[in-house]
Amino acid sequence: MGFLDNLRNALGGQNASKKGGGGGSSFGAGDANAYWIYVRCRRCGEPLRSRVNLANDPSLDDDGETWIVRKGLVGSGANRCFQSVEVTLKFDAKKQNVIGSEAVGGELITAEEYQALLSPTGIPRDAA
């Protein structure tokens, strides 16, 4: 075990080799602090997603009771489109429910619509 592994363990982290490398979970499974945003670019139709870390990303709104998150998403550029999609989410006081949302430059979609848009056949990747 190297110095960095010892330091990581002392600070409460897991050893990357024990996790299978890289870390992170697919679509935030089992992560209570994750909220996923799914949008489609209005210009090229590319589906985009981003993770909101509910422990760090929200800022207290001006009313002092609700929380707000702003994210700017840009696609891969595969369609020669670098349109920015600005997403604003407003959460309740406990950061558990979205009470308002807005997407400028795109539209909010569901996780199922995101998966369907990724697949050229329209069948979600997980189902194939």
VMD Tcl script that builds the backbone (N, CA, C; Angstrom):
set m [mol new atoms 384]
animate dup $m
set s [atomselect $m all]
$s set {name element resname resid chain x y z} {
  {N N MET 1 A 0.857 -1.172 0.000}
  {CA C MET 1 A 0.000 0.000 0.000}
  {C C MET 1 A 0.900 1.231 0.000}
  {N N GLY 2 A 0.668 2.139 -0.920}
  {CA C GLY 2 A 1.496 3.312 -1.058}
  {C C GLY 2 A 1.052 4.451 -0.168}
  {N N PHE 3 A 1.846 5.502 -0.199}
  {CA C PHE 3 A 1.580 6.685 0.615}
  {C C PHE 3 A 0.214 7.294 0.314}
  {N N LEU 4 A -0.128 7.435 -0.961}
  {CA C LEU 4 A -1.410 8.043 -1.325}
  {C C LEU 4 A -2.594 7.179 -0.904}
  {N N ASP 5 A -2.430 5.847 -0.974}
  {CA C ASP 5 A -3.490 4.955 -0.506}
  {C C ASP 5 A -3.705 5.112 0.995}
  {N N ASN 6 A -2.589 5.209 1.747}
  {CA C ASN 6 A -2.697 5.414 3.191}
  {C C ASN 6 A -3.384 6.735 3.510}
  {N N LEU 7 A -3.023 7.774 2.785}
  {CA C LEU 7 A -3.631 9.088 2.999}
  {C C LEU 7 A -5.116 9.052 2.663}
  {N N ARG 8 A -5.477 8.423 1.562}
  {CA C ARG 8 A -6.881 8.321 1.154}
  {C C ARG 8 A -7.689 7.574 2.212}
  {N N ASN 9 A -7.149 6.475 2.731}
  {CA C ASN 9 A -7.848 5.705 3.754}
  {C C ASN 9 A -7.968 6.493 5.056}
  {N N ALA 10 A -6.933 7.251 5.406}
  {CA C ALA 10 A -6.971 8.044 6.633}
  {C C ALA 10 A -8.021 9.146 6.553}
  {N N LEU 11 A -8.270 9.647 5.342}
  {CA C LEU 11 A -9.257 10.714 5.160}
  {C C LEU 11 A -10.651 10.171 4.896}
  {N N GLY 12 A -10.810 8.857 4.939}
  {CA C GLY 12 A -12.139 8.271 4.805}
  {C C GLY 12 A -12.498 7.809 3.411}
  {N N GLY 13 A -11.594 7.916 2.466}
  {CA C GLY 13 A -11.873 7.473 1.099}
  {C C GLY 13 A -11.587 5.994 0.946}
  {N N GLN 14 A -12.083 5.430 -0.163}
  {CA C GLN 14 A -11.818 4.025 -0.444}
  {C C GLN 14 A -10.649 3.920 -1.394}
  {N N ASN 15 A -9.964 2.815 -1.322}
  {CA C ASN 15 A -8.876 2.531 -2.223}
  {C C ASN 15 A -9.448 2.265 -3.615}
  {N N ALA 16 A -8.962 2.969 -4.627}
  {CA C ALA 16 A -9.488 2.832 -5.990}
  {C C ALA 16 A -9.311 1.415 -6.511}
  {N N SER 17 A -8.238 0.741 -6.125}
  {CA C SER 17 A -8.035 -0.626 -6.611}
  {C C SER 17 A -9.060 -1.583 -6.031}
  {N N LYS 18 A -9.572 -1.302 -4.840}
  {CA C LYS 18 A -10.597 -2.148 -4.241}
  {C C LYS 18 A -11.964 -1.899 -4.854}
  {N N LYS 19 A -12.172 -0.720 -5.442}
  {CA C LYS 19 A -13.451 -0.386 -6.062}
  {C C LYS 19 A -13.529 -0.859 -7.502}
  {N N GLY 20 A -12.419 -1.276 -8.057}
  {CA C GLY 20 A -12.420 -1.678 -9.454}
  {C C GLY 20 A -11.977 -0.539 -10.346}
  {N N GLY 21 A -11.375 0.493 -9.768}
  {CA C GLY 21 A -10.837 1.610 -10.531}
  {C C GLY 21 A -11.852 2.687 -10.819}
  {N N GLY 22 A -11.382 3.885 -10.977}
  {CA C GLY 22 A -12.223 4.996 -11.419}
  {C C GLY 22 A -13.194 5.517 -10.399}
  {N N GLY 23 A -14.057 4.702 -9.879}
  {CA C GLY 23 A -15.055 5.135 -8.912}
  {C C GLY 23 A -16.276 5.703 -9.598}
  {N N GLY 24 A -17.226 6.160 -8.812}
  {CA C GLY 24 A -18.466 6.706 -9.352}
  {C C GLY 24 A -19.459 5.603 -9.626}
  {N N SER 25 A -20.736 5.979 -9.648}
  {CA C SER 25 A -21.772 4.983 -9.897}
  {C C SER 25 A -22.573 5.371 -11.122}
  {N N SER 26 A -23.072 4.393 -11.822}
  {CA C SER 26 A -23.823 4.622 -13.036}
  {C C SER 26 A -25.162 5.271 -12.737}
  {N N PHE 27 A -25.422 6.409 -13.334}
  {CA C PHE 27 A -26.658 7.163 -13.169}
  {C C PHE 27 A -26.977 7.442 -11.705}
  {N N GLY 28 A -25.944 7.503 -10.852}
  {CA C GLY 28 A -26.140 7.882 -9.463}
  {C C GLY 28 A -26.823 6.826 -8.615}
  {N N ALA 29 A -26.787 5.577 -9.021}
  {CA C ALA 29 A -27.448 4.518 -8.259}
  {C C ALA 29 A -26.850 4.444 -6.865}
  {N N GLY 30 A -27.703 4.541 -5.857}
  {CA C GLY 30 A -27.257 4.436 -4.483}
  {C C GLY 30 A -26.619 5.699 -3.933}
  {N N ASP 31 A -26.616 6.778 -4.660}
  {CA C ASP 31 A -26.017 8.030 -4.204}
  {C C ASP 31 A -27.125 8.991 -3.804}
  {N N ALA 32 A -27.309 9.167 -2.503}
  {CA C ALA 32 A -28.396 10.009 -2.000}
  {C C ALA 32 A -28.165 11.488 -2.305}
  {N N ASN 33 A -26.922 11.874 -2.565}
  {CA C ASN 33 A -26.615 13.277 -2.841}
  {C C ASN 33 A -26.670 13.622 -4.320}
  {N N ALA 34 A -27.080 12.685 -5.161}
  {CA C ALA 34 A -27.090 12.922 -6.602}
  {C C ALA 34 A -28.502 13.201 -7.106}
  {N N TYR 35 A -28.598 14.204 -7.957}
  {CA C TYR 35 A -29.827 14.473 -8.707}
  {C C TYR 35 A -29.385 14.675 -10.147}
  {N N TRP 36 A -29.928 13.889 -11.066}
  {CA C TRP 36 A -29.502 13.948 -12.464}
  {C C TRP 36 A -30.418 14.858 -13.266}
  {N N ILE 37 A -29.810 15.673 -14.114}
  {CA C ILE 37 A -30.525 16.565 -15.028}
  {C C ILE 37 A -30.391 15.985 -16.430}
  {N N TYR 38 A -31.499 15.888 -17.146}
  {CA C TYR 38 A -31.501 15.415 -18.533}
  {C C TYR 38 A -32.139 16.493 -19.387}
  {N N VAL 39 A -31.431 16.924 -20.440}
  {CA C VAL 39 A -31.956 17.944 -21.343}
  {C C VAL 39 A -31.651 17.565 -22.785}
  {N N ARG 40 A -32.380 18.186 -23.699}
  {CA C ARG 40 A -32.121 18.034 -25.138}
  {C C ARG 40 A -31.833 19.426 -25.677}
  {N N CYS 41 A -30.732 19.552 -26.411}
  {CA C CYS 41 A -30.353 20.827 -27.010}
  {C C CYS 41 A -31.411 21.255 -28.020}
  {N N ARG 42 A -31.821 22.495 -27.942}
  {CA C ARG 42 A -32.843 22.999 -28.850}
  {C C ARG 42 A -32.306 23.132 -30.281}
  {N N ARG 43 A -31.035 23.397 -30.431}
  {CA C ARG 43 A -30.472 23.615 -31.762}
  {C C ARG 43 A -30.232 22.320 -32.536}
  {N N CYS 44 A -29.567 21.334 -31.900}
  {CA C CYS 44 A -29.197 20.115 -32.641}
  {C C CYS 44 A -29.918 18.864 -32.148}
  {N N GLY 45 A -30.586 18.926 -31.012}
  {CA C GLY 45 A -31.321 17.786 -30.495}
  {C C GLY 45 A -30.486 16.794 -29.705}
  {N N GLU 46 A -29.210 17.102 -29.466}
  {CA C GLU 46 A -28.350 16.180 -28.722}
  {C C GLU 46 A -28.828 16.057 -27.270}
  {N N PRO 47 A -28.946 14.812 -26.771}
  {CA C PRO 47 A -29.317 14.638 -25.364}
  {C C PRO 47 A -28.097 14.864 -24.466}
  {N N LEU 48 A -28.304 15.578 -23.380}
  {CA C LEU 48 A -27.233 15.894 -22.440}
  {C C LEU 48 A -27.684 15.524 -21.041}
  {N N ARG 49 A -26.720 15.215 -20.190}
  {CA C ARG 49 A -27.042 14.972 -18.787}
  {C C ARG 49 A -25.951 15.545 -17.913}
  {N N SER 50 A -26.326 15.856 -16.680}
  {CA C SER 50 A -25.377 16.379 -15.709}
  {C C SER 50 A -25.819 15.967 -14.324}
  {N N ARG 51 A -24.873 15.806 -13.443}
  {CA C ARG 51 A -25.147 15.411 -12.067}
  {C C ARG 51 A -25.102 16.638 -11.176}
  {N N VAL 52 A -26.103 16.764 -10.328}
  {CA C VAL 52 A -26.125 17.810 -9.314}
  {C C VAL 52 A -25.774 17.140 -7.995}
  {N N ASN 53 A -24.737 17.636 -7.343}
  {CA C ASN 53 A -24.367 17.137 -6.022}
  {C C ASN 53 A -25.156 17.960 -5.008}
  {N N LEU 54 A -26.178 17.352 -4.413}
  {CA C LEU 54 A -27.073 18.064 -3.511}
  {C C LEU 54 A -26.388 18.525 -2.230}
  {N N ALA 55 A -25.220 17.966 -1.915}
  {CA C ALA 55 A -24.486 18.394 -0.726}
  {C C ALA 55 A -23.654 19.650 -0.989}
  {N N ASN 56 A -23.298 19.914 -2.268}
  {CA C ASN 56 A -22.394 21.024 -2.564}
  {C C ASN 56 A -22.912 22.047 -3.565}
  {N N ASP 57 A -23.678 21.632 -4.552}
  {CA C ASP 57 A -24.051 22.532 -5.648}
  {C C ASP 57 A -25.122 23.566 -5.309}
  {N N PRO 58 A -26.167 23.234 -4.551}
  {CA C PRO 58 A -27.217 24.238 -4.319}
  {C C PRO 58 A -26.732 25.418 -3.477}
  {N N SER 59 A -27.248 26.592 -3.816}
  {CA C SER 59 A -26.988 27.814 -3.055}
  {C C SER 59 A -28.305 28.295 -2.468}
  {N N LEU 60 A -28.245 28.865 -1.281}
  {CA C LEU 60 A -29.445 29.381 -0.655}
  {C C LEU 60 A -29.979 30.539 -1.483}
  {N N ASP 61 A -31.253 30.476 -1.823}
  {CA C ASP 61 A -31.880 31.506 -2.647}
  {C C ASP 61 A -32.092 32.776 -1.828}
  {N N ASP 62 A -32.452 33.855 -2.492}
  {CA C ASP 62 A -32.635 35.148 -1.838}
  {C C ASP 62 A -33.730 35.124 -0.778}
  {N N ASP 63 A -34.693 34.228 -0.898}
  {CA C ASP 63 A -35.775 34.175 0.090}
  {C C ASP 63 A -35.317 33.543 1.407}
  {N N GLY 64 A -34.135 32.931 1.431}
  {CA C GLY 64 A -33.586 32.344 2.643}
  {C C GLY 64 A -34.169 30.995 3.019}
  {N N GLU 65 A -35.059 30.452 2.204}
  {CA C GLU 65 A -35.704 29.184 2.532}
  {C C GLU 65 A -35.490 28.109 1.482}
  {N N THR 66 A -35.392 28.480 0.232}
  {CA C THR 66 A -35.245 27.501 -0.848}
  {C C THR 66 A -33.816 27.520 -1.376}
  {N N TRP 67 A -33.497 26.500 -2.156}
  {CA C TRP 67 A -32.157 26.332 -2.706}
  {C C TRP 67 A -32.229 26.383 -4.226}
  {N N ILE 68 A -31.183 26.915 -4.846}
  {CA C ILE 68 A -31.162 27.068 -6.304}
  {C C ILE 68 A -29.851 26.506 -6.865}
  {N N VAL 69 A -29.964 25.879 -8.033}
  {CA C VAL 69 A -28.809 25.335 -8.744}
  {C C VAL 69 A -28.868 25.831 -10.176}
  {N N ARG 70 A -27.744 26.298 -10.676}
  {CA C ARG 70 A -27.629 26.692 -12.081}
  {C C ARG 70 A -26.506 25.878 -12.710}
  {N N LYS 71 A -26.802 25.258 -13.834}
  {CA C LYS 71 A -25.811 24.448 -14.558}
  {C C LYS 71 A -25.809 24.861 -16.017}
  {N N GLY 72 A -24.640 24.961 -16.585}
  {CA C GLY 72 A -24.482 25.196 -18.010}
  {C C GLY 72 A -23.962 23.933 -18.664}
  {N N LEU 73 A -24.713 23.404 -19.633}
  {CA C LEU 73 A -24.323 22.167 -20.306}
  {C C LEU 73 A -24.033 22.458 -21.770}
  {N N VAL 74 A -22.965 21.859 -22.282}
  {CA C VAL 74 A -22.589 21.989 -23.684}
  {C C VAL 74 A -22.359 20.587 -24.221}
  {N N GLY 75 A -22.843 20.325 -25.417}
  {CA C GLY 75 A -22.740 19.002 -26.011}
  {C C GLY 75 A -21.336 18.631 -26.429}
  {N N SER 76 A -21.229 17.478 -27.056}
  {CA C SER 76 A -19.935 16.924 -27.460}
  {C C SER 76 A -19.341 17.634 -28.675}
  {N N GLY 77 A -20.166 18.326 -29.422}
  {CA C GLY 77 A -19.696 18.974 -30.640}
  {C C GLY 77 A -19.739 18.070 -31.847}
  {N N ALA 78 A -20.251 16.861 -31.684}
  {CA C ALA 78 A -20.308 15.899 -32.791}
  {C C ALA 78 A -21.156 16.429 -33.947}
  {N N ASN 79 A -22.153 17.233 -33.647}
  {CA C ASN 79 A -23.018 17.810 -34.686}
  {C C ASN 79 A -22.607 19.234 -35.051}
  {N N ARG 80 A -21.381 19.614 -34.687}
  {CA C ARG 80 A -20.881 20.976 -34.912}
  {C C ARG 80 A -21.762 22.019 -34.215}
  {N N CYS 81 A -22.290 21.624 -33.072}
  {CA C CYS 81 A -23.143 22.509 -32.286}
  {C C CYS 81 A -22.517 22.656 -30.906}
  {N N PHE 82 A -22.255 23.881 -30.536}
  {CA C PHE 82 A -21.692 24.148 -29.219}
  {C C PHE 82 A -22.618 25.064 -28.431}
  {N N GLN 83 A -23.913 24.893 -28.670}
  {CA C GLN 83 A -24.946 25.661 -27.979}
  {C C GLN 83 A -24.914 25.333 -26.488}
  {N N SER 84 A -24.962 26.356 -25.662}
  {CA C SER 84 A -25.024 26.159 -24.222}
  {C C SER 84 A -26.486 26.041 -23.793}
  {N N VAL 85 A -26.771 25.067 -22.936}
  {CA C VAL 85 A -28.100 24.908 -22.358}
  {C C VAL 85 A -27.974 25.265 -20.880}
  {N N GLU 86 A -28.623 26.337 -20.478}
  {CA C GLU 86 A -28.569 26.805 -19.098}
  {C C GLU 86 A -29.769 26.260 -18.336}
  {N N VAL 87 A -29.506 25.449 -17.311}
  {CA C VAL 87 A -30.568 24.832 -16.518}
  {C C VAL 87 A -30.574 25.461 -15.130}
  {N N THR 88 A -31.750 25.845 -14.667}
  {CA C THR 88 A -31.932 26.378 -13.319}
  {C C THR 88 A -32.966 25.515 -12.612}
  {N N LEU 89 A -32.592 25.002 -11.455}
  {CA C LEU 89 A -33.493 24.197 -10.639}
  {C C LEU 89 A -33.665 24.872 -9.287}
  {N N LYS 90 A -34.882 24.851 -8.785}
  {CA C LYS 90 A -35.168 25.397 -7.464}
  {C C LYS 90 A -35.673 24.256 -6.588}
  {N N PHE 91 A -35.008 24.032 -5.453}
  {CA C PHE 91 A -35.345 22.959 -4.531}
  {C C PHE 91 A -36.015 23.518 -3.284}
  {N N ASP 92 A -36.775 22.643 -2.609}
  {CA C ASP 92 A -37.398 23.037 -1.348}
  {C C ASP 92 A -36.324 23.172 -0.260}
  {N N ALA 93 A -36.739 23.519 0.954}
  {CA C ALA 93 A -35.817 23.781 2.052}
  {C C ALA 93 A -34.961 22.566 2.407}
  {N N LYS 94 A -35.473 21.357 2.198}
  {CA C LYS 94 A -34.730 20.133 2.526}
  {C C LYS 94 A -33.936 19.592 1.346}
  {N N LYS 95 A -33.982 20.264 0.215}
  {CA C LYS 95 A -33.286 19.855 -1.009}
  {C C LYS 95 A -33.726 18.472 -1.477}
  {N N GLN 96 A -35.007 18.143 -1.281}
  {CA C GLN 96 A -35.519 16.842 -1.673}
  {C C GLN 96 A -36.445 16.910 -2.877}
  {N N ASN 97 A -37.119 18.019 -3.087}
  {CA C ASN 97 A -38.086 18.140 -4.178}
  {C C ASN 97 A -37.773 19.357 -5.035}
  {N N VAL 98 A -37.868 19.168 -6.350}
  {CA C VAL 98 A -37.712 20.288 -7.265}
  {C C VAL 98 A -39.055 21.018 -7.315}
  {N N ILE 99 A -39.038 22.316 -6.996}
  {CA C ILE 99 A -40.280 23.086 -7.000}
  {C C ILE 99 A -40.352 24.052 -8.175}
  {N N GLY 100 A -39.272 24.130 -8.944}
  {CA C GLY 100 A -39.264 24.955 -10.143}
  {C C GLY 100 A -38.081 24.581 -11.021}
  {N N SER 101 A -38.271 24.677 -12.325}
  {CA C SER 101 A -37.185 24.346 -13.244}
  {C C SER 101 A -37.322 25.155 -14.522}
  {N N GLU 102 A -36.169 25.410 -15.150}
  {CA C GLU 102 A -36.140 26.155 -16.406}
  {C C GLU 102 A -34.906 25.717 -17.192}
  {N N ALA 103 A -35.068 25.579 -18.495}
  {CA C ALA 103 A -33.947 25.252 -19.377}
  {C C ALA 103 A -33.958 26.247 -20.530}
  {N N VAL 104 A -32.910 27.056 -20.628}
  {CA C VAL 104 A -32.781 28.040 -21.698}
  {C C VAL 104 A -31.813 27.482 -22.738}
  {N N GLY 105 A -32.279 27.359 -23.975}
  {CA C GLY 105 A -31.461 26.788 -25.039}
  {C C GLY 105 A -31.705 25.302 -25.231}
  {N N GLY 106 A -32.664 24.767 -24.491}
  {CA C GLY 106 A -32.988 23.351 -24.592}
  {C C GLY 106 A -34.257 23.065 -23.820}
  {N N GLU 107 A -34.563 21.773 -23.701}
  {CA C GLU 107 A -35.755 21.387 -22.948}
  {C C GLU 107 A -35.409 20.249 -22.009}
  {N N LEU 108 A -36.022 20.253 -20.830}
  {CA C LEU 108 A -35.841 19.175 -19.868}
  {C C LEU 108 A -36.551 17.927 -20.372}
  {N N ILE 109 A -35.885 16.778 -20.237}
  {CA C ILE 109 A -36.466 15.501 -20.645}
  {C C ILE 109 A -36.300 14.508 -19.498}
  {N N THR 110 A -36.949 13.351 -19.619}
  {CA C THR 110 A -36.833 12.311 -18.596}
  {C C THR 110 A -35.614 11.434 -18.881}
  {N N ALA 111 A -35.242 10.614 -17.892}
  {CA C ALA 111 A -34.129 9.679 -18.066}
  {C C ALA 111 A -34.437 8.672 -19.173}
  {N N GLU 112 A -35.704 8.268 -19.280}
  {CA C GLU 112 A -36.096 7.321 -20.318}
  {C C GLU 112 A -35.971 7.949 -21.711}
  {N N GLU 113 A -36.385 9.208 -21.842}
  {CA C GLU 113 A -36.239 9.903 -23.127}
  {C C GLU 113 A -34.770 10.067 -23.475}
  {N N TYR 114 A -33.934 10.339 -22.488}
  {CA C TYR 114 A -32.493 10.470 -22.706}
  {C C TYR 114 A -31.926 9.173 -23.278}
  {N N GLN 115 A -32.261 8.042 -22.644}
  {CA C GLN 115 A -31.762 6.747 -23.123}
  {C C GLN 115 A -32.257 6.448 -24.543}
  {N N ALA 116 A -33.522 6.763 -24.816}
  {CA C ALA 116 A -34.076 6.513 -26.145}
  {C C ALA 116 A -33.384 7.372 -27.209}
  {N N LEU 117 A -33.041 8.605 -26.861}
  {CA C LEU 117 A -32.360 9.482 -27.816}
  {C C LEU 117 A -30.927 9.043 -28.085}
  {N N LEU 118 A -30.308 8.367 -27.131}
  {CA C LEU 118 A -28.941 7.872 -27.333}
  {C C LEU 118 A -28.896 6.707 -28.304}
  {N N SER 119 A -29.972 5.942 -28.346}
  {CA C SER 119 A -30.024 4.762 -29.191}
  {C C SER 119 A -30.543 5.128 -30.577}
  {N N PRO 120 A -29.835 4.760 -31.658}
  {CA C PRO 120 A -30.297 5.100 -32.999}
  {C C PRO 120 A -31.587 4.383 -33.397}
  {N N THR 121 A -31.910 3.271 -32.728}
  {CA C THR 121 A -33.122 2.529 -33.066}
  {C C THR 121 A -34.337 2.991 -32.263}
  {N N GLY 122 A -34.099 3.836 -31.258}
  {CA C GLY 122 A -35.199 4.275 -30.406}
  {C C GLY 122 A -35.454 3.345 -29.250}
  {N N ILE 123 A -34.737 2.199 -29.222}
  {CA C ILE 123 A -34.841 1.255 -28.109}
  {C C ILE 123 A -33.766 1.632 -27.099}
  {N N PRO 124 A -34.125 1.851 -25.831}
  {CA C PRO 124 A -33.117 2.232 -24.833}
  {C C PRO 124 A -31.977 1.227 -24.774}
  {N N ARG 125 A -30.764 1.726 -24.554}
  {CA C ARG 125 A -29.578 0.879 -24.523}
  {C C ARG 125 A -29.684 -0.215 -23.466}
  {N N ASP 126 A -30.285 0.092 -22.321}
  {CA C ASP 126 A -30.376 -0.882 -21.241}
  {C C ASP 126 A -31.296 -2.040 -21.617}
  {N N ALA 127 A -32.272 -1.805 -22.485}
  {CA C ALA 127 A -33.234 -2.849 -22.860}
  {C C ALA 127 A -32.684 -3.773 -23.940}
  {N N ALA 128 A -31.698 -3.310 -24.678}
  {CA C ALA 128 A -31.175 -4.103 -25.790}
  {C C ALA 128 A -30.192 -5.147 -25.319}
}
mol reanalyze $m
mol bondsrecalc $m
mol representation Tube
mol addrep $m
